[in-house]
Structures are given as structure tokens and as C-alpha cells.
Amino acid sequence: MKTSNQNIKPITTKINSNGNIEIGGCDLVELANKYGTPLYVFDEATIRSVIKSYKDAFKDFPKVNMMYAAKAFMTRAICKIMQEEAFGLDLCSGGEIYTAKSAGFDMSKTLFNGNNKSYDELCFALECGIGTISADNFFELALLNDIAKSNRQNIRILLRITPGIECHTHEYIQTGHLDSKFGFDLTQINAAVELIKDEYKNLNLVGLHAHTGSQIFEKQVYSDEIGVIFKEIRRIKDKYGIDLHEVNLGGGLGIKYTEADKPISIYEMAQTVTEALEKYSKKYDIETPVIFIEPGRSIIGTSGVTLYTAGSSKQVPNGRLYQALDGGMSDNARPSLYGAKYTVEIANNPNGVCDKKVTLAGKHCESGDILAKDIILPEIEEGDTVCFYDTGAYGYSMSSNYNRLLKPAAVLVNNGKSDIIINRQTYEQLTESDVIPDRLN
Ligand SMILES: *Cc1c(COP(=O)(O)O)cnc(C)c1O
């Protein structure tokens, strides 16, 4: 069965009686007029449908728990949806922890990840009642044990390991290959386990954690990963007599940005995972541990679109046609960071004849600020509402104030209603952290 990560558009997308694109029963041109652009629009039905697919796909395997990787897109409203859906949260900074806590999220269902968690962040995480910490390196183990000792507490930890698996995705979003900044190399696991066992008495090692990368299209990655982790669990049991009962497989399932992308469905992923769990439990003779998966992109990516208003254009003599939009690398860093490609439509002209090659440029003072290069669209007119699909993940969350552009608003749409979930930043907010030292006044 097809799942929403295999669609380019949110499931409620259609052309309405005004001849405009609508999502969640809301006309995109009306949304652009009402809230201004750039605007992130999130379709609640798509988010819920992906979540339902994950639950369905793993329902015969009760030992699987879902955590949403909040870094893909996090606001307090999103935390509420995840809480309602009984998902946990995978968090990777003090700011993400604060957001979850302040949304009233059940912190026992959170995991703290990251390759350089600070002392303050770790203290804050514990203060907030974080469920588990994925310990990434030797420095962190020592730091954590010190904090736990002075708090007279025991901390549940997973060891983040680097399984040595290459997934065929962009170099910047591979994480599980050997030359990675994340986690313990397989050759360092013994040393880490010995430290925990002999010295760091306040650390309670419950399992292993790996994450092989993002925008994964191949099933094989998941079964290879499970093979590596289960082999380590067996080895640790034999060598140290320690039973590890929890395994976090990370996230990474890909989505379809353009027709060229062919991600597997959530069901195919679940089947691969389930089969590999059975196979390797038998092979290594271990009781199947409790499994956690932490998808980010595949939960939120397809649900979100970005709306821009078309502004100036430039025809380079004998060269490209540039059409400028009112946002750019500050609201979507992915094209300039990874060369990411998107599917684009004109919300007020979805049926126009696609016969123009155009390069959609942002408004930043940077030649690399191109949102879509050489794509084929209908002729764009000034004032048109341009819709980029699949910007739900790593769009807002990577946004910046470069050139002092204001961070855009985000709305959640459902059944013809639109609700603000992030207000557009104001000029006052933009400058509120600035301080002018007295001597300059
Ligand atoms: C980023 C990340 C995820 C989520 O990855 P997606 O590709 O967005 O699903 C999950 N786990 C860890 C440890 C991560 O760093």
C-alpha cells in the first residue's frame, strides 16, 4: 500500500472552484493574502495519515515505539499533536527540550540526542525529566556521570554507535558511515561499556542507538543496521554479561520531492525491520529488544508547503530567466546547502501550460540563493503565488534571519480552517536581543 511519504503533495491537495490550489480545504491564494508570504502551510490530515501508517505498519509488532525527530519541524502545536498520537520525541538541544516541556509534553517519552551536548543542556534535560539520553562519546559519558552523581540519580542511557553502513544519500545527511562525527565507533564500544560498568555507576545502560542517515530510499539499510546492532548486543552479553533490552534504530525514511525520488513505503520499511528483527534475534539467540524508531522527515515533510509571491524577474540576454521570490535561503536552506530539488506549482494557475524554463531565485545577497534551478513552469507573472511542495521538514527548522529577513509564519490547515502555529516575526522581535553598549550611545 502506498503511504504519504511516496506522494509529492499533501493528501488533501486539489484544484478548487476558483481554479486555485487548495490544501486542507483552504485556498492557497487566500492564505497568502490573509497571512502574507513567505508562508509555511502544514496539512494536519497528511501528518495524521503518516502517523496512522506508521502505527498500522508496526501493529503486529507490539515492541515498536515511535518517537518523532523534532528537529525536522518543532513548535508547541506539533508537540501537542505528537502527544495526542502517543508518539515520543527525539530532541537534540536545550531549546528543543524547553519547547517540549513548555508544551506540557510527557518528558518521560523523550530522548536526548546529539554529538556535543553541553553541561548546561544535560543538567537542564535532567531537570526537565528527560526519559533517556543517547550518549554519543567518552566526554559526554564522564560529564553525565558527574552530573548524575551530584544529583544522586541514575540516568537511563543508550550508547549511540556508528554502525558503518553507507546509505546512498547526500554526504551531509549520511550519519552511520565509519567516518562520521556521530557516536562511538564499533571499536570503541568495549571501552565505553567497561567505563560504565566499572566506573560510571550512575549510568544505567539500557541499549544501543544508531541512525544511518536521512532521505533513505533502500530497505537494505534497515536490515543491515539491525544485523550490526544485534551482533553487538550478543557480543556485549557474552563479554560482560550485560543484557541490553532497548534498540533505537533512528529515523531516515525518505520522501518524494520530485518524480525522480522513489522512496519505499512505510509498510515496506516496517516489513523489512520486522523480518530483520526476527532473523537476527534467531541468529544471535537474543530475546527481541524493545525497538524505537524516530522518523522526522517522513512524518512532517510531505505535509508542508511554502508559499511565496513572485516579484522581479530578469532575462539574462541569451541566458537564464530568473524569477525572484520574496524568501530564499533564509526560509529554505536545503537547495543551497545540499542542492535539494523541489516540485513547484503556481497556486493561482495550476493548469497553465508548462512551457517556460525558469530559475526561481531568493532575495538574499548571495548568488547561491537559488530555490529551484532551470525548472519548467507556466509563465509567471508578478504577484503570482508560487507553491513549493515538501518543505515541511528542515525548512522552518533550518531558517535564519540572514539579511535580517523576518522568519515567516506557519499555519496548520484542516477541513477548511487555518490556524497560526507560528507568528511571523516582527521587526521589534528581530532587534530585541540587540544591545547597544553605553559608550556607543
Ligand atoms: C535527524 C535524526 C533523525 C530523523 O531523521 P529523518 O531523516 O528526519 O527521519 C532521527 N534520529 C537521529 C539521531 C537524528 O539525528
The ligand as a MOL file (V3000), in Angstrom:
LIG
                    3D

  0  0  0     0  0            999 V3000
M  V30 BEGIN CTAB
M  V30 COUNTS 15 15 0 0 0
M  V30 BEGIN ATOM
M  V30 1 C 17.8810 13.6290 12.2800 0
M  V30 2 C 17.7100 12.4220 13.0800 0
M  V30 3 C 16.5570 11.6510 12.9510 0
M  V30 4 C 15.4780 11.9670 11.9600 0
M  V30 5 O 15.9060 11.8030 10.6540 0
M  V30 6 P 14.8520 11.9270 9.4480 0
M  V30 7 O 15.6620 11.6940 8.2440 0
M  V30 8 O 14.3030 13.3110 9.5060 0
M  V30 9 O 13.8080 10.8900 9.6520 0
M  V30 10 C 16.4250 10.5610 13.7570 0
M  V30 11 N 17.3780 10.2220 14.6590 0
M  V30 12 C 18.5040 10.9410 14.8060 0
M  V30 13 C 19.5040 10.5290 15.8080 0
M  V30 14 C 18.7060 12.0550 14.0280 0
M  V30 15 O 19.8370 12.7510 14.1670 0
M  V30 END ATOM
M  V30 BEGIN BOND
M  V30 1 1 1 2
M  V30 2 1 2 3
M  V30 3 2 2 14
M  V30 4 1 3 4
M  V30 5 2 3 10
M  V30 6 1 4 5
M  V30 7 1 5 6
M  V30 8 2 6 7
M  V30 9 1 6 8
M  V30 10 1 6 9
M  V30 11 1 10 11
M  V30 12 2 11 12
M  V30 13 1 12 13
M  V30 14 1 12 14
M  V30 15 1 14 15
M  V30 END BOND
M  V30 END CTAB
M  END
